[in-house]
Amino acid sequence: MNKSHNIGHQLTIRKPNASVICQDTQMKRLTKQQLVLEIYDREAMGEVTAAEIEIINRALIEEYGEGGAMEPAEIASILNQEELPIRFDQIFRMDSPTEKYEQIFRRLNGCGSLNEAEMTLRRVDELYGQFQQAGDKTGMRFARQAVMRLKQQTAELSQSPKLSELRRIELGEIAQWATIWLQTPGLFAQWLELRKASAVYKTLFQDKNSGPK
């Protein structure tokens, strides 16, 4: 592919590619790799730094939705194949598009006790509401995945013969909470208060050290 370089301005001009420059109906059929190159040309980018990677990722999200973002190194690899100038020292320091969500939910653990499970689910519920209000579908997806993991872990542990009967009942209770949240997150807080006030709940967990006070 022919290229010309303006050394004085550190600008790299790629020769327009007929397979990339096409009609609007064809643009919708571009692969991610083709779209990355099209964005590079459209924005008249030169040397690719962290800023250019962010611009490309924003455009990918606009085209494909929240799941359209790519790893910075993956975008850099596509551009590098075209022999375009890349500041790899900056790219390798960038967080992945999902790193912030992974850090948020990595710290949440609700298997320890009923108190801990309640705090975890209330925190996830709060985050889910914030993501929903912001239209952040990736954040909402990570919130649901966190609760799904909690449900799976507690449901499996509740069947373990190595645990005491009370502990198995507690874990089964937490799995039920997670199930309700996944079904109706908007009603979970109200449902939980009603559940804790029920005679069944009080019979099972009243005056137990692991139960909510």
C-alpha positions in Angstrom: 0.0 0.0 0.0 1.4 3.3 -1.0 2.0 5.8 1.7 3.6 9.3 1.9 5.0 10.8 5.0 5.1 14.5 6.1 8.1 14.2 8.4 7.9 17.8 9.6 4.3 17.4 11.0 4.6 13.7 11.9 1.6 13.1 9.7 1.1 9.8 7.8 -1.3 9.9 4.9 -2.7 6.6 3.7 -3.8 6.2 0.1 -7.6 5.8 0.1 -8.6 2.2 -0.2 -11.5 1.4 -2.6 -12.6 -1.4 -0.3 -13.0 1.1 2.6 -14.5 4.1 0.8 -17.9 3.0 -0.2 -21.6 4.0 -0.1 -23.6 4.3 3.1 -25.2 0.9 2.7 -21.8 -0.8 2.3 -20.4 1.1 5.3 -22.8 -0.9 7.5 -21.1 -4.1 6.4 -17.5 -3.1 7.3 -15.7 -5.4 9.6 -14.2 -4.0 12.8 -10.7 -4.1 11.2 -11.9 -2.2 8.2 -13.7 0.3 10.4 -10.6 0.9 12.5 -8.7 1.8 9.3 -11.6 3.9 8.0 -11.7 5.9 11.2 -7.9 6.4 11.1 -8.3 7.9 7.6 -11.5 9.9 8.3 -9.9 11.6 11.4 -6.7 12.3 9.4 -4.6 10.7 12.2 -0.9 10.6 12.2 1.1 9.0 15.0 -1.2 6.8 17.0 -1.1 7.6 20.8 -3.5 6.8 23.6 -5.7 9.7 22.5 -6.2 8.2 19.0 -7.0 4.8 20.4 -9.8 6.4 22.5 -11.2 8.2 19.5 -11.3 5.0 17.5 -12.9 3.1 20.4 -15.6 5.8 20.8 -16.4 5.5 17.1 -16.6 1.6 17.4 -19.0 1.9 20.3 -21.2 4.3 18.2 -21.2 1.8 15.4 -21.6 -1.5 17.3 -22.9 -0.5 20.7 -21.2 -0.9 24.1 -19.8 -4.3 23.1 -18.0 -2.8 20.1 -15.0 -1.5 22.0 -11.7 -3.3 21.4 -8.6 -3.8 23.5 -6.1 -0.9 22.9 -3.4 -3.5 21.9 -5.8 -5.0 19.3 -6.4 -1.7 17.6 -2.7 -1.0 17.6 -2.0 -4.3 16.0 -4.5 -3.6 13.2 -2.8 -0.2 12.5 0.7 -1.7 12.9 -0.1 -4.2 10.1 -0.5 -1.2 7.8 2.9 0.1 9.0 1.4 3.1 10.6 3.4 4.9 13.4 2.3 3.6 16.8 3.3 4.9 20.3 3.3 1.4 21.9 4.8 2.8 25.1 1.5 4.7 25.6 -0.8 1.9 24.3 0.5 -0.8 26.6 -0.2 1.5 29.6 -3.9 1.9 28.7 -6.6 0.1 30.5 -8.8 -2.3 28.6 -12.4 -1.0 27.9 -13.8 -3.2 30.7 -11.0 -2.7 33.3 -12.9 -0.2 35.4 -15.9 -2.5 35.7 -13.7 -5.5 36.5 -12.1 -3.5 39.3 -15.5 -2.4 40.8 -17.0 -5.9 40.9 -13.9 -7.8 41.7 -14.0 -6.4 45.3 -17.6 -7.5 45.9 -18.2 -10.8 47.7 -21.5 -11.9 49.2 -20.8 -15.5 50.2 -19.6 -14.8 53.7 -22.8 -14.2 55.6 -26.3 -12.9 55.2 -25.1 -9.4 56.2 -22.4 -9.5 53.7 -24.7 -10.7 51.0 -27.2 -8.0 51.7 -24.5 -5.3 51.5 -23.2 -6.7 48.3 -26.6 -6.9 46.6 -27.6 -3.5 47.7 -24.3 -2.1 46.3 -24.8 -3.9 43.0 -28.3 -2.6 42.9 -27.1 0.9 43.4 -24.4 0.6 40.7 -26.9 -1.0 38.3 -29.3 1.9 38.8 -26.4 4.4 38.1 -25.4 2.5 34.9 -29.0 2.3 33.8 -29.5 6.0 34.2 -26.3 6.7 32.3 -27.3 4.3 29.5 -24.2 2.3 30.3 -25.1 -1.2 29.0 -21.6 -2.6 29.7 -21.9 -1.6 33.4 -25.4 -3.1 33.6 -24.1 -6.3 32.1 -21.2 -6.5 34.6 -23.7 -6.0 37.4 -25.9 -8.8 36.3 -22.9 -11.1 35.8 -21.7 -10.4 39.3 -25.1 -11.4 40.7 -25.3 -14.5 38.5 -21.9 -15.6 39.9 -23.2 -15.0 43.4 -26.3 -17.0 42.7 -24.3 -19.9 41.2 -21.7 -20.1 44.0 -24.2 -19.9 46.8 -26.6 -22.4 45.2 -23.8 -24.9 44.7 -22.4 -24.4 48.2 -25.9 -24.8 49.7 -25.8 -28.4 48.6 -22.5 -29.2 50.2 -22.6 -32.0 52.9 -19.4 -30.5 54.4 -21.3 -27.5 55.7 -23.6 -27.2 58.7 -27.3 -27.3 58.1 -27.7 -23.6 59.2 -24.9 -22.6 56.8 -26.6 -24.4 53.9 -29.9 -22.7 54.7 -28.1 -19.3 54.7 -26.5 -20.0 51.4 -29.8 -21.1 49.9 -31.4 -17.9 51.2 -28.6 -15.8 49.5 -29.2 -17.7 46.2 -32.9 -16.8 46.5 -32.0 -13.1 47.0 -29.8 -13.2 43.9 -32.6 -14.9 41.9 -35.1 -12.2 42.9 -32.7 -9.4 42.0 -32.0 -10.9 38.5 -35.7 -11.2 37.9 -36.8 -7.8 39.2 -33.8 -5.6 40.1 -36.1 -2.5 40.5 -38.2 -4.2 43.2 -35.4 -6.0 45.0 -34.9 -3.6 47.9 -38.6 -3.5 48.7 -38.8 -7.3 48.4 -35.9 -7.8 50.7 -37.4 -5.7 53.5 -40.6 -7.7 53.3 -38.7 -11.0 53.3 -36.7 -10.1 56.4 -39.9 -9.1 58.2 -41.6 -12.4 57.4 -42.3 -15.0 60.0 -40.5 -17.6 58.0 -37.3 -15.6 57.9 -37.4 -14.7 61.6 -37.9 -18.4 62.4 -34.9 -19.4 60.4 -32.4 -16.7 61.2 -33.6 -14.7 64.3 -30.9 -14.3 66.9 -28.3 -16.0 64.7 -24.9 -14.4 64.6 -24.7 -14.4 60.8 -28.1 -12.9 60.2 -28.9 -9.3 59.6 -29.6 -7.2 62.7 
